[in-house]
Amino acid sequence: MIFEHFSVEMQSLLDDFSCSNINIEQLCEGYKAIGTEGHNIMAYKDLLEHARVAEVRLHGGFIPRTYARTVMREGRE
């Protein structure tokens, strides 16, 4: 399952959560520490916890916002 609120650089957080190495609160803390997107991850608590129990693989679904801004300003080169 691609989780669009997480960037690819947050994949390790999703992996740790999926393997029960961290809980939902730690996932949110890590998300806030790494990301610049500012989504309310706790709004998706039930979905995230269900995915973990059902062993659904979670994937960070987008490039980091800071990188996207750079590409928009300067181009891909």
C-alpha positions in Angstrom: 0.0 0.0 0.0 1.4 3.4 -1.0 0.9 5.9 1.8 1.1 9.3 0.1 1.6 11.3 3.4 5.1 9.8 3.7 8.0 10.6 1.4 10.5 8.0 0.3 13.0 9.3 2.8 10.6 8.2 5.6 10.5 4.6 4.5 12.6 3.4 7.5 9.9 4.9 9.8 7.2 2.9 8.0 9.3 -0.2 8.1 10.0 0.2 11.8 6.3 0.7 12.5 5.3 -2.3 10.4 7.7 -4.5 12.3 6.4 -3.2 15.6 9.8 -1.7 16.4 8.0 1.6 17.1 4.4 2.4 18.1 2.1 4.9 16.5 3.2 7.8 18.8 6.8 7.2 17.9 5.9 7.0 14.2 4.2 10.5 14.5 7.2 11.9 16.4 9.6 10.6 13.7 7.4 11.9 11.0 7.4 15.4 12.5 11.2 15.3 13.0 12.0 14.3 9.4 9.2 15.7 7.3 8.1 19.1 6.2 4.6 18.1 5.0 2.8 18.6 8.3 0.0 16.1 7.8 -1.9 14.8 10.9 -0.8 11.2 10.9 -2.9 10.4 14.0 -6.0 10.9 11.8 -4.8 7.7 10.0 -4.0 5.8 13.2 -6.7 3.1 12.7 -5.7 2.6 9.1 -2.0 2.4 9.9 -2.5 0.0 12.8 -4.8 -2.2 10.7 -2.2 -2.4 8.0 0.4 -3.5 10.5 -1.8 -6.3 11.9 -2.8 -7.4 8.4 0.9 -7.4 7.4 0.3 -4.9 4.6 3.6 -3.5 3.3 3.5 0.3 3.6 5.5 2.4 1.1 6.4 6.1 1.3 4.7 7.5 -1.8 6.3 10.7 -2.9 9.5 12.6 -3.2 10.5 15.0 -0.4 8.8 18.3 -0.6 12.1 20.2 -0.4 13.4 18.2 -3.4 10.3 18.9 -5.4 10.6 22.6 -4.7 14.2 22.6 -6.0 13.2 20.7 -9.2 10.4 23.2 -9.8 12.7 26.2 -9.4 15.8 24.8 -11.1 14.7 21.9 -13.3 15.8 18.3 -13.1 19.3 18.9 -14.3 
